[in-house]
Amino acid sequence: MERVGILVVSYGSRGAAMVDAFRRSEKYDVEIYIADKQRNPFNTDKAKKHVVISDLDEQRICRFAEKHERKIDFGIVGPEKPIINGIRDTIEQNTSIPMICPTKEYAIEGSKILQRRLFQEVAPETNPAFEIFNPKDYSNTNRVRRDVCKWLDNLNNQVAVKPDNPTAGKGVGVWGDQFNTREQLLEHFLSNFAHGPVIVEEKIDGEESSFQAFCDGKHLVPVPDTRDYKRAFDGDKGPNTGGMGAYKDVGDWLPFMTSTDKKKEIEIMNNVFCKLRGKTSNVGLRGMPFYGAFIHTREGPKILENNSRPGDPEIQNILPILKDDFVDLCFRMIEGSLTRIEPQEKATVVTYKVPPTYGGFDKAFPQRVDWRGIGRPIDLIAAHKLSEKWGDKIRIYPASMELRNGKTYALKSRTICVVGVGDDIDSARQISLDGIRTIKGGSLWHRTDIASKEHVARSVSHMKTLRALE
């Protein structure tokens, strides 16, 4: 077998899923060099070389890559921070290692304003109504408050407030979720405004889907849509999180979508791609430049945001069911010959277990927290034994979890996810929950309604109602 060395820049379950996909190659003898945010127990077990770079600093990652350059054939990046900071530019300028992620210029998730302006130019019908408020245009907060209130009058307060910079201030806030009065909204707005420009855009009624596509610079190749669960608690209640789970249906689109919806998503993203690509190709877009959040409305799909990386948890829905050898898929991206991707016709469900402080669960439901279990090691023995029962239908990917003295401990963010693979959504869900129930320790908790029949049915009913209003 041909030996292939791969650099993986990893944080969380997304990175573990990539490592797993590479290690399942039947064609190549894969050696993996991992730059990781912490000592992920899955990654440390699978890696040829593993280094912890807790801040994922691109210069330190580059030095790790340089040290092993002669043994690395290519690299791939999961988390957004190093992509936005130009990890690909840095490594490719200092080594001969081709990287699979967009260059800094095309990491358009780094600015929500640039995204909105790009969409307005290429596909204005997909944009919600929006206004940009820039601190450079205002000498005091009274004037910006006045202008924001005028805009709120136009939209009857039904807005989302988004900082241009993805890490500034209080982050995204939505009327009816993070705030219910103008004063609360203005407080949220000004917290973000103190750090830079802010977009205030129309709140949209509809059902969300996640669109992902791999790109070789010449071709944009979509994978099946997924549905992410951002809200912390059952029933889509509580604060937004990084994603408590996700599901994928057997086919290319979700139960509440139509084939026309999927075709429209592809058309929109192809228009954006062609604008950035130019006439022939643009290797700066290599990787997954378009991981878009769409919301399906009575007028058709609209774009909430775009990210320049694989989704977490959404990519975990896809990688376990690829028919393609993932190493070959990456080589085709580098060569500019990626024209198709073939997944199995399977449904997948991802469920996360998280610590009690995540999403404010400990404050919202203190009576449901096993306070004695906090800080205790996580027991994965029973979960791993489930592979004897389910085989390839189950995948267990540690996330914000650290190996210490042979034991694993939960950190502050999402701890671990379980992927179930089935012939339909419900069977995949049962396998995912089977794995979740066997993971003990750390007082971890999870949403119980990820991909439930009731939740899926509500989404289908909601879209039928919206379409009836067209």
Secondary structure, DSSP 8 states (H G I E B T S, - for coil): -EEEEEEEEE-SHHHHHHHHHHHT-SSEEEEEEEEESS--HHHHHH-SEEEE-TT--HHHHHHHHHHTGGG-SEEEE-SHHHHHTTHHHHHHHHSS--EES--GGG-GGG-HHHHHHHHHHH-GGGS--EEEE-GGG-SSHHHHHHHHHHHHHHHTT-EEEEESSTTSTT--EEBTTTBSSHHHHHHHHHHHHTTS-EEEEE---SEEEEEEEEE-SS-EEE---BEE--EEETTTEEEE-S-SEEEE-SSSS-TT--HHHHHHHHHHHHHHHHHHH-SS--GGG-EEEEEEEEEEETTEEEEEEEESS--TTHHHHHGGGBSS-HHHHHHHHHHT------B-S-EEEEEEEB-TTGGGHHHH-GGG--GGGTT--BB-HHHHHHHHHHGGGEEEEE-SEEEETTEEEE-SS--EEEEEEESSHHHHHHHHHHHHHH-BSTT-B--S-TT-HHHHHHHHHHHHHHHHT-
